[in-house]
Amino acid sequence: MTVTNMRQGACTTCGSQEIYCLERITRQFMVKLGFSQVENITAKVLVCLECGRCEQYLQLTDKQKKKIRNEAPRAEG
């Protein structure tokens, strides 16, 4: 199996399985959606103890996902 992100339990950089979930100090990730609204979104941070690589994942609610789909530009690629 190819590891594509640390949520699979292994580091994508060094292959280590020493992956731990850290608590963000603010526990929030703030983004601007719409004209003047700011949304607080809970975030989860994973860190590899071997190489120090970090990955951050937003814990989006259904309401936040809908708002993003309706108001944010989609990435091209």
ChimeraX commands (.cxc) that place a marker at each C-alpha (Angstrom):
marker #1 position 0.00,0.00,0.00 radius 0.5
marker #1 position 1.28,3.47,-0.88 radius 0.5
marker #1 position 1.10,5.90,2.02 radius 0.5
marker #1 position -0.42,9.16,0.81 radius 0.5
marker #1 position -0.97,10.88,4.18 radius 0.5
marker #1 position -0.09,10.41,7.84 radius 0.5
marker #1 position -3.70,9.54,8.74 radius 0.5
marker #1 position -2.77,6.08,7.41 radius 0.5
marker #1 position -0.38,5.67,10.36 radius 0.5
marker #1 position 2.95,6.14,8.58 radius 0.5
marker #1 position 5.02,9.17,7.58 radius 0.5
marker #1 position 4.96,10.05,3.89 radius 0.5
marker #1 position 8.52,11.41,4.12 radius 0.5
marker #1 position 10.50,8.79,6.08 radius 0.5
marker #1 position 8.07,5.85,6.41 radius 0.5
marker #1 position 8.17,5.82,10.23 radius 0.5
marker #1 position 5.11,4.63,12.12 radius 0.5
marker #1 position 5.90,6.95,15.06 radius 0.5
marker #1 position 2.95,9.22,14.27 radius 0.5
marker #1 position 1.24,11.15,17.07 radius 0.5
marker #1 position -1.69,13.54,17.25 radius 0.5
marker #1 position -0.90,16.89,18.86 radius 0.5
marker #1 position -3.33,19.34,20.36 radius 0.5
marker #1 position -3.24,22.79,18.78 radius 0.5
marker #1 position -2.90,25.59,21.30 radius 0.5
marker #1 position -5.77,27.52,19.75 radius 0.5
marker #1 position -7.68,24.35,18.77 radius 0.5
marker #1 position -9.02,26.40,15.86 radius 0.5
marker #1 position -8.13,27.23,12.28 radius 0.5
marker #1 position -9.61,30.55,11.18 radius 0.5
marker #1 position -10.63,31.20,7.59 radius 0.5
marker #1 position -12.58,33.97,5.88 radius 0.5
marker #1 position -15.69,32.83,4.03 radius 0.5
marker #1 position -18.00,35.24,2.30 radius 0.5
marker #1 position -17.77,39.01,2.49 radius 0.5
marker #1 position -16.92,39.43,6.17 radius 0.5
marker #1 position -17.56,36.15,7.98 radius 0.5
marker #1 position -14.78,34.37,9.81 radius 0.5
marker #1 position -15.23,30.69,10.59 radius 0.5
marker #1 position -13.46,28.85,13.38 radius 0.5
marker #1 position -12.70,25.31,12.26 radius 0.5
marker #1 position -11.30,22.68,14.60 radius 0.5
marker #1 position -7.98,21.27,13.36 radius 0.5
marker #1 position -6.04,18.08,14.09 radius 0.5
marker #1 position -2.22,18.02,13.81 radius 0.5
marker #1 position -0.25,14.83,13.18 radius 0.5
marker #1 position 3.53,14.76,13.70 radius 0.5
marker #1 position 6.21,12.20,12.88 radius 0.5
marker #1 position 8.71,11.77,15.73 radius 0.5
marker #1 position 11.44,10.51,13.37 radius 0.5
marker #1 position 11.68,13.41,10.90 radius 0.5
marker #1 position 9.37,16.07,12.38 radius 0.5
marker #1 position 6.98,16.23,9.42 radius 0.5
marker #1 position 3.59,17.70,10.38 radius 0.5
marker #1 position 0.23,17.46,8.66 radius 0.5
marker #1 position -2.84,19.44,9.64 radius 0.5
marker #1 position -6.40,18.32,8.95 radius 0.5
marker #1 position -9.52,20.39,9.37 radius 0.5
marker #1 position -12.48,18.77,11.12 radius 0.5
marker #1 position -15.24,20.24,8.95 radius 0.5
marker #1 position -18.92,20.10,9.83 radius 0.5
marker #1 position -21.49,19.52,7.07 radius 0.5
marker #1 position -22.50,23.20,7.38 radius 0.5
marker #1 position -18.88,24.34,6.91 radius 0.5
marker #1 position -18.40,22.02,3.91 radius 0.5
marker #1 position -21.53,23.44,2.25 radius 0.5
marker #1 position -20.38,27.01,2.90 radius 0.5
marker #1 position -16.95,26.30,1.41 radius 0.5
marker #1 position -18.47,24.65,-1.68 radius 0.5
marker #1 position -20.75,27.65,-2.21 radius 0.5
marker #1 position -18.30,30.48,-1.47 radius 0.5
marker #1 position -14.70,29.42,-2.06 radius 0.5
marker #1 position -13.08,29.03,-5.48 radius 0.5
marker #1 position -12.27,25.44,-6.41 radius 0.5
marker #1 position -8.59,24.58,-6.86 radius 0.5
marker #1 position -7.50,24.03,-10.43 radius 0.5
marker #1 position -5.38,21.06,-11.20 radius 0.5
marker link #1:1,2 radius 0.2
marker link #1:2,3 radius 0.2
marker link #1:3,4 radius 0.2
marker link #1:4,5 radius 0.2
marker link #1:5,6 radius 0.2
marker link #1:6,7 radius 0.2
marker link #1:7,8 radius 0.2
marker link #1:8,9 radius 0.2
marker link #1:9,10 radius 0.2
marker link #1:10,11 radius 0.2
marker link #1:11,12 radius 0.2
marker link #1:12,13 radius 0.2
marker link #1:13,14 radius 0.2
marker link #1:14,15 radius 0.2
marker link #1:15,16 radius 0.2
marker link #1:16,17 radius 0.2
marker link #1:17,18 radius 0.2
marker link #1:18,19 radius 0.2
marker link #1:19,20 radius 0.2
marker link #1:20,21 radius 0.2
marker link #1:21,22 radius 0.2
marker link #1:22,23 radius 0.2
marker link #1:23,24 radius 0.2
marker link #1:24,25 radius 0.2
marker link #1:25,26 radius 0.2
marker link #1:26,27 radius 0.2
marker link #1:27,28 radius 0.2
marker link #1:28,29 radius 0.2
marker link #1:29,30 radius 0.2
marker link #1:30,31 radius 0.2
marker link #1:31,32 radius 0.2
marker link #1:32,33 radius 0.2
marker link #1:33,34 radius 0.2
marker link #1:34,35 radius 0.2
marker link #1:35,36 radius 0.2
marker link #1:36,37 radius 0.2
marker link #1:37,38 radius 0.2
marker link #1:38,39 radius 0.2
marker link #1:39,40 radius 0.2
marker link #1:40,41 radius 0.2
marker link #1:41,42 radius 0.2
marker link #1:42,43 radius 0.2
marker link #1:43,44 radius 0.2
marker link #1:44,45 radius 0.2
marker link #1:45,46 radius 0.2
marker link #1:46,47 radius 0.2
marker link #1:47,48 radius 0.2
marker link #1:48,49 radius 0.2
marker link #1:49,50 radius 0.2
marker link #1:50,51 radius 0.2
marker link #1:51,52 radius 0.2
marker link #1:52,53 radius 0.2
marker link #1:53,54 radius 0.2
marker link #1:54,55 radius 0.2
marker link #1:55,56 radius 0.2
marker link #1:56,57 radius 0.2
marker link #1:57,58 radius 0.2
marker link #1:58,59 radius 0.2
marker link #1:59,60 radius 0.2
marker link #1:60,61 radius 0.2
marker link #1:61,62 radius 0.2
marker link #1:62,63 radius 0.2
marker link #1:63,64 radius 0.2
marker link #1:64,65 radius 0.2
marker link #1:65,66 radius 0.2
marker link #1:66,67 radius 0.2
marker link #1:67,68 radius 0.2
marker link #1:68,69 radius 0.2
marker link #1:69,70 radius 0.2
marker link #1:70,71 radius 0.2
marker link #1:71,72 radius 0.2
marker link #1:72,73 radius 0.2
marker link #1:73,74 radius 0.2
marker link #1:74,75 radius 0.2
marker link #1:75,76 radius 0.2
marker link #1:76,77 radius 0.2
view
